[in-house]
Amino acid sequence: MKELKHLNKYFIKYRYRLLIGIVITIIARVFSLVIPPYVKNSLAAVEEYLKNPENDPSIVRGQLVEYILIIIAAALLSGFFTFLMRQTIINVSRYIEFDLKNEVFRQYERLSLNFYKKNRTGDLMNRISEDVGQVRMYAGPAIMYSIQTITLFVCVIPLMFYSSSKMAMYTLIPLPILSYLIYTISKIIHKRSTIVQEYLSKLSTFTQESFSGISVIKAYGIENRINAELEEIANDGKNKSMNLVKVNAWFFPMMILLIGVSNLFVIYIGGRQYINNEIDSIGVIAEFIIYVNMLTWPVATVGWVTSIVQRAEASQKRINEFLKEVPQIRNNRKEASEIGGNIEFRNVSFTYEDTNIEALKNVSFLANKGETLAIIGKTGSGKSTVLDLVGRLYDVSQGSILIDGVAIDQLNLYNLRNAIGAVPQDAFLFSDSIRNNIKFGKEDATDEEIIEVAKKAAVHKNIMDFNKEYDTVLGERGITLSGGQKQRISIARALIKDPEIFLFDDCLSAVDTETEEEILNNLQKAANSKTTIIVSHRISSAKNADKILVLDEGKIVQQGTHNQLITQEGYYKELYLNQLSEKEM
């Protein structure tokens, strides 16, 4: 159970609730223990009357009524405290589930982009949902039933020996056998539980990717192939689950068999003792049968709880794998950092860890506050990497990046990112209203501010054409909008943030040239005193920049203004002439 030690901090946090739950559990079981002796006394009273029929029957009736009322009262009190027990311990398990999910989610937020390149979304989702759910069963039902079992064993077994040591000895013979079988089967359950959880992650990943890529699946007409692949994965998962179920299936029949053997011992040994006058009443046999049956569920839960613990151990191990991941990008400064907007690259080189591709090679440039820097280059030349490094999504392999003369890794990470308004190449919108997607850049934005930035992004008219206008709820990843509309809403989201640094990553590729010109003019006004870096394949997006860099295979091969570069032989002039001729055509 070493992996489950991670939960100890939550048990400490909710220790008082747990302690109250434990006390209530013990009280509930103690009240239930009142019933067997009074059943014995009731039978003894009837037996005594049958032996001496001349006794006053009203006395027997009075005794029986008294005993029955005590039994009913004990049962009601036991039931009431059992209800309270569930309201305390099970509630604690829900609190722990809530805290653990939040802990995992916060860790997901802290982890760097490399982590997400190595792990699939389905697996991430499965660990925060299915695996945490398995752990909750350990933090609630497993603890509750374990306390019940321990309480009953501690109380019932001494009572059994007190009533008849010989009968108790024979009755308890099956329990050590049961303990050994549980130990043996538990090891198998642990291994198979881990395999089942891994297959659930695999299935979640496959279905998540299929739903996200449904348009591609339909476009290529490969529904049948995807169905066949899903069926194969599902059958594999089913087989693994069946292997686990087959082991679990041994528990309850085994419990019933061993409890049945105990009952047979009670009846046989108790009957012989009664015949031999070793016990004074047949009520002792009835009392023992109740004790044995009271132990039936606790003994059965030993197996069930063991199974829960094994599954929780396997799940917590998977959760801990991610919780132990150390983020590559850390906040090295706790104090606040003022971000002005002067950006300098000094001999920066960067290699992607997952692909070993050297994206930037000895890149140096300076972008002062209020300036616009454009980066042009072929696909894969390292343009987007520059923006990722400015946002410190990665740390440089060599060289240094300075913001206002301070090394970027010595700035407060959250202040840095709060000072950046980024529009990625692949515009991502949430499954929410257009208004809330824009407000993502500024939570307390007014409707007037939202409309103003939407107009600057040249998307206001499109939004007003929708039935619900700004209250239009978008599909997943903004699938209900065109590529150009998604890009422009993303631009509006960045503008409303009013940051010190704008990062635009080819964010006008899906709009026509006229709309592009309108947006660029608006951006120039909005970012007048801001530092702006624009990555683009279009000369039209870069021509008005204060400085233009041309990247090729991670190196700066040209730099200057638009007027300077169109007079130099090279990639920029060639691209300019090609796009100029396309525009004329």
C-alpha positions as CSV (number, residue, x, y, z in Angstrom):
1,M,0.0,0.0,0.0
2,K,3.0,2.3,-0.3
3,E,1.4,4.2,-3.3
4,L,-1.6,5.0,-1.2
5,K,0.5,6.8,1.4
6,H,0.0,9.9,-0.8
7,L,-3.5,10.1,0.6
8,N,-2.3,10.4,4.2
9,K,-2.3,14.2,4.0
10,Y,-6.0,14.1,3.1
11,F,-6.8,11.8,6.0
12,I,-5.0,14.2,8.3
13,K,-6.9,17.1,6.8
14,Y,-10.3,15.4,7.5
15,R,-9.1,13.6,10.7
16,Y,-11.9,15.0,12.9
17,R,-14.7,13.9,10.5
18,L,-13.1,10.5,10.1
19,L,-12.7,10.1,13.9
20,I,-16.4,11.0,14.4
21,G,-17.2,8.5,11.7
22,I,-15.2,5.8,13.3
23,V,-16.8,6.4,16.7
24,I,-20.3,6.3,15.1
25,T,-19.4,3.0,13.3
26,I,-18.3,1.4,16.6
27,I,-21.5,2.6,18.3
28,A,-23.6,1.2,15.4
29,R,-22.0,-2.2,15.7
30,V,-22.2,-2.3,19.5
31,F,-26.0,-1.7,19.3
32,S,-26.3,-4.6,16.9
33,L,-24.5,-6.8,19.4
34,V,-27.3,-6.3,21.8
35,I,-29.7,-8.5,19.7
36,P,-28.1,-12.0,19.9
37,P,-28.1,-12.3,23.8
38,Y,-31.8,-11.2,23.9
39,V,-32.7,-13.7,21.2
40,K,-31.0,-16.4,23.4
41,N,-32.9,-15.1,26.5
42,S,-36.2,-15.1,24.6
43,L,-35.7,-18.8,23.6
44,A,-34.5,-19.6,27.1
45,A,-37.7,-18.1,28.6
46,V,-39.9,-20.1,26.2
47,E,-37.8,-23.2,26.9
48,E,-38.1,-22.7,30.7
49,Y,-41.9,-22.3,30.4
50,L,-42.2,-25.5,28.3
51,K,-40.3,-27.4,31.0
52,N,-42.5,-25.9,33.7
53,P,-45.9,-25.4,32.2
54,E,-47.4,-24.7,35.7
55,N,-45.6,-21.3,35.7
56,D,-47.6,-18.2,35.1
57,P,-47.7,-17.6,31.3
58,S,-48.2,-13.8,31.8
59,I,-44.6,-13.7,33.2
60,V,-43.2,-15.3,30.1
61,R,-45.2,-13.0,27.9
62,G,-43.9,-10.0,29.8
63,Q,-40.4,-11.2,29.4
64,L,-40.8,-11.8,25.7
65,V,-42.4,-8.3,25.2
66,E,-39.5,-6.7,27.1
67,Y,-36.9,-8.6,25.1
68,I,-38.6,-7.9,21.7
69,L,-38.8,-4.2,22.5
70,I,-35.1,-4.2,23.5
71,I,-34.3,-6.0,20.2
72,I,-36.3,-3.5,18.1
73,A,-34.8,-0.5,19.9
74,A,-31.3,-1.9,19.4
75,A,-32.0,-2.5,15.7
76,L,-33.4,1.0,15.2
77,L,-30.5,2.6,17.0
78,S,-28.0,0.5,15.1
79,G,-29.7,1.5,11.8
80,F,-29.7,5.2,12.8
81,F,-26.0,5.2,13.6
82,T,-25.3,3.2,10.4
83,F,-26.9,6.1,8.5
84,L,-24.8,8.6,10.3
85,M,-21.7,6.5,9.7
86,R,-22.3,6.7,5.9
87,Q,-23.0,10.4,6.2
88,T,-19.5,11.0,7.7
89,I,-17.1,8.5,6.2
90,I,-18.6,8.3,2.7
91,N,-18.7,12.1,2.6
92,V,-15.1,12.3,3.6
93,S,-14.3,10.1,0.6
94,R,-16.1,12.5,-1.7
95,Y,-14.1,15.4,-0.2
96,I,-10.9,13.5,-0.8
97,E,-12.0,12.7,-4.4
98,F,-12.6,16.4,-4.9
99,D,-9.2,17.4,-3.5
100,L,-7.3,14.7,-5.4
101,K,-8.9,15.7,-8.7
102,N,-8.0,19.3,-8.1
103,E,-4.4,18.3,-7.2
104,V,-4.1,16.3,-10.4
105,F,-5.6,19.1,-12.5
106,R,-3.2,21.7,-10.9
107,Q,-0.3,19.4,-11.7
108,Y,-1.6,19.1,-15.3
109,E,-1.6,22.9,-15.5
110,R,2.0,23.1,-14.2
111,L,3.5,20.5,-16.5
112,S,5.3,21.7,-19.6
113,L,4.4,21.2,-23.2
114,N,6.8,18.3,-23.6
115,F,4.7,16.3,-21.2
116,Y,1.6,16.7,-23.4
117,K,3.6,15.7,-26.4
118,K,4.5,12.4,-24.7
119,N,1.0,11.6,-23.2
120,R,-2.4,11.3,-24.8
121,T,-5.5,13.2,-23.8
122,G,-7.5,10.0,-23.2
123,D,-4.9,8.7,-20.7
124,L,-4.8,12.1,-18.9
125,M,-8.6,12.1,-18.6
126,N,-8.8,8.5,-17.4
127,R,-6.3,9.1,-14.6
128,I,-8.2,12.1,-13.3
129,S,-11.6,10.4,-13.6
130,E,-11.6,6.6,-13.6
131,D,-8.4,6.2,-11.5
132,V,-9.4,8.9,-8.9
133,G,-12.8,7.1,-8.7
134,Q,-11.1,3.8,-7.8
135,V,-9.0,5.7,-5.1
136,R,-12.2,7.2,-3.7
137,M,-13.6,3.7,-3.0
138,Y,-10.5,3.1,-0.8
139,A,-10.9,6.4,1.0
140,G,-14.6,5.7,1.8
141,P,-16.2,2.2,1.6
142,A,-13.0,0.4,2.2
143,I,-12.3,2.3,5.5
144,M,-15.9,2.1,6.6
145,Y,-16.3,-1.6,6.1
146,S,-12.8,-2.3,7.6
147,I,-13.8,-0.5,10.8
148,Q,-17.1,-2.5,10.9
149,T,-15.3,-5.8,10.4
150,I,-12.6,-5.0,13.0
151,T,-15.3,-3.9,15.5
152,L,-17.4,-7.0,15.0
153,F,-14.4,-9.4,15.2
154,V,-13.1,-7.7,18.4
155,C,-16.5,-7.8,20.1
156,V,-18.2,-11.0,18.6
157,I,-15.3,-13.5,19.0
158,P,-14.9,-12.9,22.8
159,L,-18.7,-13.1,23.2
160,M,-18.6,-16.4,21.3
161,F,-15.9,-17.8,23.6
162,Y,-17.7,-16.6,26.6
163,S,-20.9,-18.4,25.6
164,S,-19.2,-21.7,24.5
165,S,-15.4,-21.9,23.9
166,K,-15.7,-25.3,22.2
167,M,-18.4,-24.2,19.8
168,A,-16.4,-20.9,19.1
169,M,-13.2,-22.9,18.3
170,Y,-15.0,-25.0,15.7
171,T,-16.9,-22.0,14.3
172,L,-13.8,-20.0,13.7
173,I,-11.7,-22.7,12.0
174,P,-12.6,-21.5,8.4
175,L,-11.3,-18.0,9.1
176,P,-7.5,-18.6,8.9
177,I,-8.1,-20.6,5.6
178,L,-10.1,-17.6,4.3
179,S,-7.2,-15.2,5.2
180,Y,-4.7,-17.2,3.3
181,L,-6.9,-17.5,0.2
182,I,-7.5,-13.7,0.3
183,Y,-3.8,-13.0,0.5
184,T,-3.1,-15.3,-2.5
185,I,-5.9,-13.9,-4.6
186,S,-5.1,-10.3,-3.8
187,K,-1.7,-10.4,-5.4
188,I,-3.3,-11.6,-8.6
189,I,-6.0,-8.9,-8.4
190,H,-3.3,-6.2,-8.1
191,K,-1.6,-7.2,-11.3
192,R,-4.8,-7.6,-13.3
193,S,-6.2,-4.3,-12.0
194,T,-3.2,-2.4,-13.3
195,I,-3.7,-4.0,-16.7
196,V,-7.4,-3.2,-16.8
197,Q,-6.7,0.5,-15.9
198,E,-4.1,0.8,-18.7
199,Y,-6.6,-0.6,-21.2
200,L,-9.3,1.8,-20.0
201,S,-6.8,4.6,-20.8
202,K,-6.1,3.2,-24.2
203,L,-9.8,3.0,-24.9
204,S,-10.4,6.5,-23.7
205,T,-7.6,7.8,-25.9
206,F,-8.9,6.1,-29.0
207,T,-12.5,7.3,-28.6
208,Q,-11.4,10.9,-27.7
209,E,-9.2,11.0,-30.8
210,S,-12.0,9.5,-33.0
211,F,-14.5,12.1,-31.7
212,S,-12.0,15.0,-32.3
213,G,-11.2,13.8,-35.7
214,I,-14.7,12.8,-36.8
215,S,-14.6,15.1,-39.8
216,V,-11.5,13.5,-41.1
217,I,-13.0,10.0,-40.6
218,K,-16.1,10.9,-42.5
219,A,-14.2,12.7,-45.2
220,Y,-12.1,9.6,-45.9
221,G,-15.0,7.2,-45.4
222,I,-13.1,5.0,-43.0
223,E,-15.9,4.6,-40.4
224,N,-15.8,0.8,-40.8
225,R,-12.1,0.7,-40.3
226,I,-12.3,2.8,-37.1
227,N,-15.2,0.6,-35.9
228,A,-13.1,-2.5,-36.4
229,E,-10.2,-0.9,-34.5
230,L,-12.5,0.1,-31.7
231,E,-13.9,-3.4,-31.5
232,E,-10.5,-4.9,-31.3
233,I,-9.4,-2.6,-28.5
234,A,-12.8,-3.1,-26.7
235,N,-12.5,-6.9,-27.0
236,D,-8.9,-6.7,-25.6
237,G,-10.2,-4.6,-22.7
238,K,-13.1,-7.0,-22.2
239,N,-10.8,-10.0,-22.0
240,K,-8.5,-8.2,-19.5
241,S,-11.6,-7.2,-17.4
242,M,-12.9,-10.8,-17.6
243,N,-9.6,-12.1,-16.3
244,L,-10.0,-9.7,-13.3
245,V,-13.7,-10.6,-12.8
246,K,-12.9,-14.3,-12.8
247,V,-10.6,-13.8,-9.9
248,N,-13.0,-11.6,-8.1
249,A,-15.8,-14.2,-8.7
250,W,-14.0,-16.5,-6.3
251,F,-14.6,-14.3,-3.3
252,F,-18.3,-14.4,-2.5
253,P,-18.8,-18.2,-3.2
254,M,-15.8,-18.9,-1.0
255,M,-17.2,-16.7,1.7
256,I,-20.7,-18.3,1.6
257,L,-19.1,-21.8,1.6
258,L,-16.9,-21.1,4.6
259,I,-19.8,-19.3,6.5
260,G,-22.0,-22.3,5.7
261,V,-19.4,-24.7,7.1
262,S,-19.3,-22.5,10.2
263,N,-23.1,-22.8,10.6
264,L,-22.9,-26.5,10.2
265,F,-20.3,-26.6,13.0
266,V,-22.6,-24.5,15.2
267,I,-25.6,-26.8,14.6
268,Y,-23.6,-30.1,15.0
269,I,-21.4,-29.1,17.9
270,G,-24.0,-27.1,19.6
271,G,-26.6,-29.9,19.2
272,R,-24.2,-32.4,20.8
273,Q,-23.4,-30.0,23.6
274,Y,-27.1,-29.4,24.3
275,I,-27.8,-33.2,24.3
276,N,-24.9,-33.7,26.7
277,N,-26.1,-30.8,28.9
278,E,-22.9,-28.9,28.3
279,I,-24.9,-25.9,27.4
280,D,-28.0,-25.0,29.4
281,S,-30.2,-23.7,26.6
282,I,-30.9,-24.2,22.9
283,G,-30.9,-20.4,22.7
284,V,-27.1,-20.6,22.8
285,I,-27.2,-22.3,19.4
286,A,-29.5,-19.6,18.1
287,E,-27.2,-16.9,19.5
288,F,-24.2,-18.5,17.8
289,I,-26.0,-18.8,14.5
290,I,-26.8,-15.0,14.7
291,Y,-23.1,-14.3,15.6
292,V,-21.9,-16.3,12.6
293,N,-24.3,-14.6,10.3
294,M,-23.3,-11.2,11.7
295,L,-19.8,-12.1,10.7
296,T,-20.9,-13.2,7.2
297,W,-20.9,-9.8,5.7
298,P,-17.7,-8.5,7.5
299,V,-15.9,-11.7,6.4
300,A,-17.2,-11.2,2.9
301,T,-16.1,-7.6,2.9
302,V,-12.6,-8.6,3.7
303,G,-12.4,-10.0,0.2
304,W,-14.2,-7.0,-1.3
305,V,-12.2,-4.5,0.6
306,T,-9.0,-6.3,-0.4
307,S,-10.1,-6.0,-4.0
308,I,-10.9,-2.3,-3.6
309,V,-7.5,-1.6,-2.0
310,Q,-5.7,-3.5,-4.7
311,R,-7.5,-1.6,-7.5
312,A,-6.9,1.7,-5.6
313,E,-3.2,0.9,-5.2
314,A,-3.0,0.3,-9.0
315,S,-4.8,3.5,-9.8
316,Q,-2.9,5.6,-7.3
317,K,0.3,4.3,-8.7
318,R,-0.8,5.6,-12.1
319,I,-1.8,9.0,-10.6
320,N,1.5,9.3,-8.7
321,E,3.4,8.8,-12.0
322,F,2.1,12.1,-13.2
323,L,2.1,13.8,-9.8
324,K,5.8,13.0,-9.5
325,E,6.5,14.6,-12.9
326,V,8.7,17.6,-12.4
327,P,7.7,20.6,-14.7
328,Q,10.5,21.6,-17.0
329,I,9.4,25.2,-16.8
330,R,9.4,26.5,-13.3
331,N,8.7,29.8,-11.7
332,N,12.1,30.8,-10.3
333,R,11.0,34.1,-8.9
334,K,8.2,34.5,-6.3
335,E,8.3,38.3,-6.2
336,A,6.3,40.2,-8.9
337,S,8.1,41.3,-12.1
338,E,7.3,44.4,-14.0
339,I,7.2,43.6,-17.7
340,G,8.0,46.6,-20.0
341,G,8.2,44.8,-23.4
342,N,11.9,45.0,-24.6
343,I,12.8,41.6,-26.0
344,E,16.3,40.5,-26.8
345,F,17.6,37.1,-28.2
346,R,21.3,36.6,-27.6
347,N,22.8,33.7,-29.6
348,V,19.7,31.5,-28.9
349,S,19.7,27.9,-30.0
350,F,16.9,25.5,-29.3
351,T,16.4,21.7,-29.9
352,Y,13.1,20.0,-29.4
353,E,13.6,17.2,-26.9
354,D,11.0,14.8,-28.3
355,T,12.2,15.0,-32.0
356,N,15.8,16.1,-31.5
357,I,15.1,18.8,-34.2
358,E,17.3,21.9,-33.9
359,A,14.7,24.6,-34.5
360,L,16.8,27.6,-33.9
361,K,20.6,28.1,-34.4
362,N,22.4,31.0,-32.9
363,V,19.5,33.5,-33.3
364,S,20.1,37.1,-32.1
365,F,17.8,40.1,-32.4
366,L,16.3,43.0,-30.4
367,A,12.7,44.2,-30.4
368,N,12.2,47.4,-28.3
369,K,9.0,48.4,-26.6
370,G,6.5,49.8,-29.0
371,E,8.2,48.2,-32.1
372,T,6.7,45.6,-34.4
373,L,8.9,42.7,-35.4
374,A,7.8,40.4,-38.3
375,I,9.3,37.0,-38.9
376,I,9.1,35.4,-42.3
377,G,10.3,32.0,-43.5
378,K,9.4,28.6,-44.9
379,T,7.5,26.0,-43.0
380,G,9.7,24.5,-40.3
381,S,12.2,27.4,-40.3
382,G,11.6,28.0,-36.5
383,K,9.2,31.0,-36.7
384,S,6.7,29.6,-34.1
385,T,9.5,28.4,-31.9
386,V,10.6,32.1,-31.4
387,L,7.1,32.9,-30.0
388,D,7.0,29.8,-27.8
389,L,10.4,30.8,-26.3
390,V,9.1,34.4,-25.6
391,G,6.1,33.0,-23.8
392,R,8.6,30.6,-22.0
393,L,6.7,27.5,-23.0
394,Y,10.2,26.1,-23.5
395,D,13.6,27.1,-22.1
396,V,16.4,27.7,-24.5
397,S,19.0,25.1,-25.1
398,Q,21.8,27.6,-25.5
399,G,22.1,31.4,-25.4
400,S,19.7,33.7,-23.5
401,I,16.5,35.6,-23.8
402,L,16.2,39.0,-22.0
403,I,13.0,40.8,-21.2
404,D,13.8,44.4,-20.2
405,G,17.4,43.4,-19.7
406,V,16.5,40.5,-17.3
407,A,17.0,36.8,-18.2
408,I,13.5,35.4,-19.0
409,D,13.9,32.5,-16.5
410,Q,14.5,35.0,-13.7
411,L,11.2,36.8,-14.2
412,N,8.0,35.8,-12.4
413,L,6.5,33.3,-14.8
414,Y,2.9,34.3,-14.2
415,N,3.6,38.0,-14.6
416,L,5.4,37.3,-17.9
417,R,2.5,35.3,-19.3
418,N,0.0,37.8,-18.0
419,A,1.8,40.4,-20.0
420,I,1.5,38.5,-23.2
421,G,-1.5,38.4,-25.6
422,A,-0.9,35.3,-27.8
423,V,-2.8,34.3,-30.9
424,P,-1.7,30.7,-31.9
425,Q,-1.5,29.4,-35.4
426,D,-4.2,26.9,-34.6
427,A,-6.9,29.1,-33.0
428,F,-8.4,27.2,-30.1
429,L,-11.9,28.2,-28.9
430,F,-13.8,26.6,-26.0
431,S,-17.2,25.0,-26.1
432,D,-18.8,28.2,-24.7
433,S,-20.4,31.4,-25.9
434,I,-18.6,33.7,-28.2
435,R,-18.8,36.4,-25.4
436,N,-17.1,34.1,-22.9
437,N,-14.5,33.1,-25.4
438,I,-13.5,36.7,-25.9
439,K,-13.7,37.4,-22.1
440,F,-11.2,34.6,-21.6
441,G,-8.6,37.4,-22.2
442,K,-10.3,39.7,-19.6
443,E,-12.7,38.1,-17.1
444,D,-14.4,41.4,-16.1
445,A,-14.7,42.8,-19.6
446,T,-17.9,44.8,-20.3
447,D,-20.1,44.2,-23.3
448,E,-18.9,47.5,-24.8
449,E,-15.3,46.4,-24.5
450,I,-16.1,43.0,-26.1
451,I,-17.9,44.7,-29.1
452,E,-15.0,47.2,-29.5
453,V,-12.3,44.5,-29.8
454,A,-14.6,42.4,-32.0
455,K,-14.9,45.3,-34.4
456,K,-11.1,45.8,-34.4
457,A,-10.7,42.1,-35.2
458,A,-13.3,42.6,-38.1
459,V,-15.6,39.8,-36.7
460,H,-18.4,41.9,-35.2
461,K,-20.6,41.8,-38.3
462,N,-20.2,38.0,-38.5
463,I,-21.2,37.6,-34.9
464,M,-24.3,39.8,-35.3
465,D,-25.4,37.6,-38.2
466,F,-25.7,34.6,-35.8
467,N,-29.2,34.0,-34.2
468,K,-27.9,34.5,-30.7
469,E,-25.2,36.9,-31.6
470,Y,-22.5,37.0,-28.8
471,D,-24.5,34.4,-26.8
472,T,-23.9,31.8,-29.6
473,V,-22.5,28.7,-28.1
474,L,-19.7,27.2,-30.1
475,G,-19.1,23.5,-30.8
476,E,-15.9,21.7,-29.5
477,R,-12.8,23.7,-30.5
478,G,-15.0,26.2,-32.2
479,I,-16.0,23.7,-34.9
480,T,-19.2,25.7,-35.8
481,L,-17.1,28.7,-37.1
482,S,-15.0,29.0,-40.2
483,G,-11.2,29.1,-39.9
484,G,-11.1,32.9,-40.5
485,Q,-13.8,33.5,-37.8
486,K,-12.0,31.4,-35.3
487,Q,-8.8,33.4,-35.9
488,R,-10.5,36.7,-35.6
489,I,-12.2,35.8,-32.3
490,S,-8.8,34.7,-31.0
491,I,-7.4,38.1,-32.0
492,A,-10.2,39.8,-30.2
493,R,-9.4,37.7,-27.1
494,A,-5.8,38.9,-27.2
495,L,-6.8,42.5,-27.8
496,I,-9.2,42.7,-24.9
497,K,-6.4,41.6,-22.6
498,D,-4.4,44.8,-23.5
499,P,-1.0,43.2,-22.7
500,E,2.5,44.6,-23.0
501,I,3.5,42.1,-25.7
502,F,1.5,40.8,-28.6
503,L,2.5,37.4,-30.3
504,F,0.6,36.7,-33.5
505,D,1.5,33.3,-35.1
506,D,0.3,33.4,-38.7
507,C,-3.2,34.3,-37.3
508,L,-4.5,35.9,-40.6
509,S,-3.8,33.0,-42.9
510,A,-7.5,32.1,-43.2
511,V,-8.8,35.6,-44.0
512,D,-8.9,37.4,-47.3
513,T,-6.5,40.2,-48.1
514,E,-9.0,43.1,-47.6
515,T,-10.0,41.8,-44.2
516,E,-6.4,41.3,-43.4
517,E,-5.6,44.9,-44.3
518,E,-8.4,46.1,-42.1
519,I,-7.3,44.0,-39.1
520,L,-3.6,45.0,-39.5
521,N,-4.5,48.7,-39.5
522,N,-6.6,48.2,-36.3
523,L,-3.8,46.2,-34.7
524,Q,-1.3,48.9,-35.5
525,K,-3.4,51.4,-33.6
526,A,-4.2,49.1,-30.7
527,A,-0.5,48.0,-30.4
528,N,1.0,51.4,-30.8
529,S,2.9,51.4,-27.5
530,K,3.2,47.6,-27.3
531,T,5.8,45.2,-28.5
532,T,4.4,43.1,-31.3
533,I,5.9,40.0,-33.0
534,I,4.1,38.8,-36.1
535,V,4.8,35.4,-37.7
536,S,3.5,35.1,-41.2
537,H,3.8,33.7,-44.7
538,R,2.4,36.8,-46.2
539,I,4.4,39.9,-47.1
540,S,1.3,41.9,-46.6
541,S,1.3,41.1,-42.9
542,A,5.0,42.0,-42.5
543,K,5.6,45.0,-44.7
544,N,4.6,47.6,-42.1
545,A,6.8,46.1,-39.4
546,D,9.7,48.1,-37.9
547,K,12.0,45.2,-38.5
548,I,11.6,42.0,-40.5
549,L,13.6,38.7,-39.9
550,V,13.8,36.0,-42.5
551,L,14.5,32.6,-41.0
552,D,15.7,29.5,-42.9
553,E,16.4,26.2,-41.1
554,G,16.6,28.0,-37.8
555,K,19.0,30.7,-38.8
556,I,18.5,34.4,-39.6
557,V,19.4,34.8,-43.3
558,Q,18.0,38.3,-43.8
559,Q,16.9,41.2,-41.7
560,G,15.8,44.8,-42.2
561,T,12.8,46.8,-43.2
562,H,10.4,45.9,-46.0
563,N,11.9,48.6,-48.3
564,Q,15.4,47.3,-47.6
565,L,14.6,43.6,-48.1
566,I,12.8,44.0,-51.5
567,T,16.0,45.5,-52.9
568,Q,18.1,42.5,-51.8
569,E,18.3,39.2,-53.6
570,G,17.0,36.5,-51.4
571,Y,13.9,34.7,-50.0
572,Y,12.0,37.8,-49.0
573,K,12.3,39.5,-52.4
574,E,11.3,36.2,-54.2
575,L,8.3,35.8,-51.9
576,Y,7.3,39.4,-52.4
577,L,7.4,39.1,-56.2
578,N,5.5,35.8,-56.2
579,Q,2.7,37.2,-53.9
580,L,2.6,40.5,-55.9
581,S,2.1,38.6,-59.2
582,E,-0.6,36.4,-57.5
583,K,-2.4,39.5,-56.3
584,E,-2.3,41.1,-59.8
585,M,-3.6,37.9,-61.3
